[in-house]
Structure formats: C-alpha cells, structure tokens
Amino acid sequence: MEKDGGGVSAADEGPGTAGHGDPVAAGHEADPPDRLAPVLRPVRAGNGFEEALEQILQIVRLGLVPSGERLPSERELAERLRISRVTLREVLKVLQEQGLVESRRGRYGGTFVCRRTDPEGLAGGDAEAQLRRVVAQMGAEGIEDVLRFREVLELGAVELCAASDLSKAQERMLTEALAATGEAPLSDYRRLDTRLHLAVAELSGSPSVATHYAAVRAKVNELLDRIPLLVRNLEHSQRQHTAMVEAILDGDVDAAREVAREHVAGTAALLRGFLA
C-alpha cells in the first residue's frame, strides 16, 4: 500500500498560488493573499485520498478557483496536502468523472474547473430537482444543523476579526474582497460573496475557525447555488457586508457581531423559505 507524505519532486504544469504577509521592507508590496489557505491543509495519515478529495471539492464548491480557471499544479497540491502524486491523480480522476474538473495538455495545460451549466443561478426545473436531491441527502435536521453551525462560526470569526489588530495588508485584503462583491456581475456574485466571508474567517487569527467555516460554507453553497439570485436580497446583503467590514475596521466588536447576526439570519430565512 502506498504511503502518503512529502517527497514530491518533479516539475509540473502551471504556476502555484502565493503566500501572503506584510511588506518586509520599505517600498515592498505584500504578497497577494493565499485564497486557498482556509481549505488546503496537510491530510491526516490513513485518510489521504478521502481528505484530499474533500478539500479539493471545497475549493470547487466555494469558487476559490473560478469556473474555467486552473487549479494549482499537481506538485503544489501534493506538497500542500502532503500526499503522493499518485493519490492526487486518483482524486483528480474522480472529480473529472463527476464533471467538476477537466484535464488539458500542452504548454498551458493543467487541471481546470469546469464551467457551470447554470451561471445565473436561476432555479429552473433542473435546479429545483437538484435542490430536492440535496435536501433529501441532508435531511431537515441536517440542514438546520448546518445553518446553526454556520451562524456560530460566522459570528465568532467576525468578533475575533474585529478584536484583532489588523495590519494594513490585512485591511486591504478585506476592503478589496468587499469591493469585489459590490462590482460583481450576477453570475459571479455568490463566489465573491463566499470569498469575502472566507477572508473574515481567515483574518480571525484562528486556522481552525477558517477551516471549519470553509467546510460548512461549502454545504451552505450547495443549497444557495440552487435557489434564485434575488436582486433586492443582494442589495440588502451588500449593505450588511459594508456595515460589517466598516465595524471590523473600526474595531467595534459589538456592531460587527450584530450586523453579522442579522446577515446570517437573513440568509437562513431565505433558504428556509425556498426549502419549505
């Protein structure tokens, strides 16, 4: 039996993702934030295949790598997950069979996230059938558990983030994520909305909070991706996003937490309405 671990060596296709941090010297810009940090982590011994599959599924479902864009190289994924390239290729094969990623050869090749068939996120007949399947899989109690766990993690992350002494680079990361949601076309809104919330979780200072939030958000997105995008709801959500980020930057823990509570409750109410 193969033993997963480090020791990956051969060069691979495509660039990897960069780390992030503050400038180390005057006049030096900070590296771009690592958008995969809340999800990618070394797997535990004995469950390399299963945990690697779970993490890459989260990357796809959370939109951390948008449709049509390339995943990090096999070398980088294997190194960050601390699994062998053989195991990683088995994982990617499963995702290809499910139509979630595709492999392309050549100089600009690699593994790419497949484009969604319903980019507007509109709940037509097929989307409604998919929603029923997801609801049947999760069950009513399971869905309530997901929504409550999301609330606990979201409020905790926002509170920790607001109480933190964020660096200029971290503040910029947050404001840029907020700006992206404000400028997002309808077809890309949920992906960028997810990225904003993941940024807050990452800036909470707790890797465990960020990891668990990414996991529960992936489950929430399974439901959100199958209900309509309502313009009025998105406008209201964006006002809440702005108020939440402003409170975090002001260090106002109570205000940030209260806005986050209202925001999460609104999303839960919307989902319950469509799932009823």
PyMOL commands that set and color helices and strands:
alter all, ss='L'
color gray80, all
select helices_A, chain A and resi 48-61+74-81+85-97+125-163+168-183+186-202+207-224+231-250+253-275
alter helices_A, ss='H'
color red, helices_A
select strands_A, chain A and resi 101-104+110-113
alter strands_A, ss='S'
color yellow, strands_A
deselect
rebuild
show_as cartoon
